[in-house]
Amino acid sequence: MMFTGIIKDKGTIKSITDRGKDREFTVKTEVLASSINKGDSISVNGVCLTVRDMDRESFSCDVSSNTLKYSNLGLLQQGDAVNLEDSLSTDSRMGGHFVSGHVDAVTAITGIYRAGRSYELVFGLEKSIAPFIAPRGSIALDGISLTVTGVSGDSFRTVIIPHTYENTTLGAKAVGGTVNVEVDMLARYVVNYLSRQEQEKNMEEKDSILKEKLERNGFIQ
């Protein structure tokens, strides 16, 4: 399933139930409850989950131990707000960028500054995702499609317009708060392609050196 990073509703964690190592989340959402069905994919803070059950004002989903470990969903408590987006359909408007709902890293906010009517947020740049983040590139933070405005050393920045700040969970975040990060999938493919090209080039150079040594020592002619 795919998403766009355009948040449809700011839901609320209604309840959290431990199911062994896993958990069951029930999320209240006035906007999406009437349009989703059992088995649908839904993005919760940028994590793709499956609707297990639902009623007129909420839905329930199972969250695996792996997801709890590698996203910030494990930190959620009853009453917390979450960003919600239903999955992309053939007639959906593409307002953000392609988001898969697979978290690449969790990082913390290191600075929040006013920028006119907007806000500039600074985040720690994890080494595992650094090659995929570039100025003016797309990124999804807690499921929100944003544009990277700058990268410097071990941090990156993005500017949040008033609408996004007020209608997503970012408005309630403080320095030290965490976000789920999903890098732009196009950047992932480009970096992966270039990395493979470099590996192949290195292998060719090594083969050439080995062949030269073998010829020099009379092993091949």
C-alpha positions as CSV (number, residue, x, y, z in Angstrom):
1,M,0.0,0.0,0.0
2,M,1.0,3.6,-0.6
3,F,0.4,6.9,1.1
4,T,1.0,10.5,0.1
5,G,2.1,12.1,3.4
6,I,-0.9,14.4,3.5
7,I,-2.4,13.9,6.9
8,K,-6.2,13.4,6.9
9,D,-6.9,13.5,10.6
10,K,-5.2,13.9,14.0
11,G,-6.6,10.9,15.9
12,T,-6.3,10.0,19.5
13,I,-5.1,6.8,21.1
14,K,-8.3,5.5,22.8
15,S,-6.8,2.5,24.4
16,I,-3.7,0.3,24.3
17,T,-3.9,-3.4,25.1
18,D,-0.9,-5.7,25.6
19,R,-1.2,-8.9,23.6
20,G,1.9,-10.8,24.7
21,K,4.9,-9.0,23.0
22,D,2.5,-7.3,20.6
23,R,-0.1,-4.5,21.4
24,E,-3.6,-3.7,20.1
25,F,-4.2,0.0,19.5
26,T,-7.7,1.5,19.4
27,V,-7.6,4.9,17.7
28,K,-10.4,7.5,17.7
29,T,-10.9,9.4,14.5
30,E,-14.0,11.3,13.5
31,V,-12.8,12.0,10.0
32,L,-11.7,8.5,8.8
33,A,-14.0,6.1,10.8
34,S,-16.7,6.2,8.1
35,S,-14.4,5.7,5.1
36,I,-12.2,2.8,6.2
37,N,-13.0,-0.9,6.3
38,K,-11.7,-4.0,8.0
39,G,-8.4,-5.1,6.3
40,D,-7.6,-1.6,5.0
41,S,-4.1,-0.2,5.4
42,I,-3.8,3.0,7.4
43,S,-0.8,5.2,8.3
44,V,-0.5,5.9,12.0
45,N,2.4,8.3,12.6
46,G,3.9,7.2,9.4
47,V,3.6,3.4,10.1
48,C,1.5,1.3,7.8
49,L,-0.9,-0.7,9.9
50,T,-4.0,-2.9,9.1
51,V,-7.5,-2.2,10.4
52,R,-8.6,-5.2,12.4
53,D,-11.9,-3.9,13.7
54,M,-13.8,-0.7,13.7
55,D,-16.9,1.2,14.8
56,R,-18.5,4.6,14.0
57,E,-15.8,6.6,15.7
58,S,-12.7,4.4,16.0
59,F,-10.6,1.5,14.6
60,S,-8.4,-1.1,16.1
61,C,-5.1,-2.5,14.8
62,D,-2.4,-4.9,15.9
63,V,1.1,-3.6,16.3
64,S,3.9,-6.1,16.3
65,S,6.9,-6.2,18.6
66,N,9.2,-5.4,15.7
67,T,7.2,-2.2,14.9
68,L,7.1,-1.2,18.5
69,K,10.9,-1.6,18.7
70,Y,11.8,0.2,15.4
71,S,9.3,3.1,15.5
72,N,8.0,5.6,18.1
73,L,4.7,3.7,18.4
74,G,6.1,1.9,21.4
75,L,6.2,5.3,23.3
76,L,2.6,6.1,22.7
77,Q,0.2,6.2,25.7
78,Q,-3.6,6.5,26.0
79,G,-4.7,10.0,25.1
80,D,-1.8,10.8,22.8
81,A,-2.5,12.3,19.4
82,V,-1.4,10.5,16.2
83,N,-1.3,11.5,12.5
84,L,-3.6,9.4,10.3
85,E,-3.8,8.9,6.6
86,D,-5.8,6.3,4.7
87,S,-4.1,4.5,1.8
88,L,-3.7,6.0,-1.7
89,S,-6.5,5.0,-4.2
90,T,-6.7,5.4,-7.9
91,D,-8.7,8.6,-7.7
92,S,-6.7,10.2,-4.8
93,R,-5.0,13.6,-5.3
94,M,-1.2,13.3,-5.1
95,G,-0.5,16.3,-2.9
96,G,2.7,15.1,-1.2
97,H,5.1,12.3,-2.3
98,F,5.0,8.5,-2.4
99,V,5.2,7.2,1.2
100,S,5.3,3.5,1.9
101,G,4.7,3.5,5.6
102,H,7.9,1.7,6.4
103,V,10.0,3.5,9.0
104,D,13.8,3.9,8.3
105,A,14.8,5.5,11.6
106,V,13.6,7.3,14.7
107,T,15.2,10.6,15.4
108,A,14.7,13.4,17.9
109,I,13.9,17.1,17.6
110,T,17.0,19.1,18.5
111,G,15.6,22.6,17.9
112,I,12.4,24.5,17.3
113,Y,12.5,28.1,16.0
114,R,10.0,30.6,14.7
115,A,10.3,31.5,11.1
116,G,7.8,34.2,10.4
117,R,4.4,32.6,10.8
118,S,6.0,29.2,10.3
119,Y,8.4,27.1,12.4
120,E,11.8,25.7,11.6
121,L,12.4,22.3,13.2
122,V,15.9,20.7,13.5
123,F,16.3,17.0,13.7
124,G,19.2,14.7,14.5
125,L,20.6,13.0,11.3
126,E,21.1,9.3,11.8
127,K,24.1,7.8,9.9
128,S,21.9,5.1,8.5
129,I,19.7,7.6,6.5
130,A,22.2,10.4,5.9
131,P,23.0,9.3,2.2
132,F,19.3,9.6,1.4
133,I,18.6,13.2,2.7
134,A,19.4,16.2,0.7
135,P,18.3,19.9,0.6
136,R,15.0,20.4,-1.2
137,G,14.4,16.6,-1.1
138,S,11.3,15.0,0.2
139,I,11.0,13.3,3.6
140,A,8.2,11.8,5.7
141,L,8.2,12.6,9.4
142,D,5.6,10.9,11.5
143,G,3.8,10.3,8.2
144,I,3.9,14.0,7.1
145,S,5.3,14.8,3.7
146,L,7.8,17.6,4.1
147,T,10.7,19.2,2.3
148,V,14.2,19.2,3.7
149,T,15.4,22.8,3.8
150,G,19.0,22.2,4.9
151,V,21.5,19.5,6.0
152,S,24.5,20.3,8.2
153,G,26.8,17.8,9.8
154,D,24.7,15.6,12.1
155,S,21.3,17.4,11.6
156,F,18.7,18.4,9.0
157,R,16.0,21.0,9.0
158,T,12.5,21.5,7.7
159,V,10.1,24.4,7.8
160,I,6.5,23.7,9.0
161,I,3.8,26.0,7.7
162,P,1.0,27.1,10.2
163,H,-1.6,24.7,8.8
164,T,0.7,21.6,9.2
165,Y,1.9,22.8,12.6
166,E,-1.7,23.2,13.9
167,N,-3.3,20.1,12.3
168,T,-0.6,17.4,13.0
169,T,1.2,16.2,16.0
170,L,4.2,18.4,15.3
171,G,2.5,21.4,17.0
172,A,2.6,19.6,20.4
173,K,6.2,18.4,20.0
174,A,9.0,19.8,22.1
175,V,12.8,19.5,21.9
176,G,13.7,15.9,22.6
177,G,10.5,14.6,21.1
178,T,10.8,11.8,18.6
179,V,9.6,11.3,15.0
180,N,9.4,8.3,12.7
181,V,11.5,9.0,9.6
182,E,10.9,7.5,6.1
183,V,13.3,8.7,3.4
184,D,12.2,9.4,-0.1
185,M,11.9,6.1,-2.0
186,L,13.3,7.7,-5.2
187,A,16.4,8.8,-3.3
188,R,16.7,5.2,-2.0
189,Y,16.6,3.8,-5.5
190,V,19.2,6.3,-6.8
191,V,21.6,5.8,-3.9
192,N,21.2,2.0,-4.2
193,Y,21.9,2.1,-8.0
194,L,25.0,4.3,-7.6
195,S,26.3,2.1,-4.7
196,R,26.0,-1.0,-7.0
197,Q,27.7,0.8,-9.8
198,E,30.6,1.7,-7.5
199,Q,30.8,-1.9,-6.2
200,E,30.9,-3.2,-9.8
201,K,33.6,-0.7,-10.7
202,N,35.7,-1.7,-7.6
203,M,35.3,-5.4,-8.6
204,E,36.5,-4.7,-12.1
205,E,39.5,-2.8,-10.8
206,K,40.4,-5.6,-8.5
207,D,40.0,-8.2,-11.3
208,S,42.2,-6.1,-13.5
209,I,45.0,-5.8,-10.9
210,L,44.8,-9.6,-10.2
211,K,45.0,-10.4,-13.9
212,E,48.0,-8.1,-14.3
213,K,49.8,-9.9,-11.4
214,L,49.1,-13.3,-12.8
215,E,50.4,-12.3,-16.3
216,R,53.5,-10.7,-14.8
217,N,54.3,-13.9,-12.9
218,G,53.6,-16.2,-15.9
219,F,50.5,-17.9,-14.6
220,I,48.4,-16.7,-17.6
221,Q,49.4,-15.5,-21.1
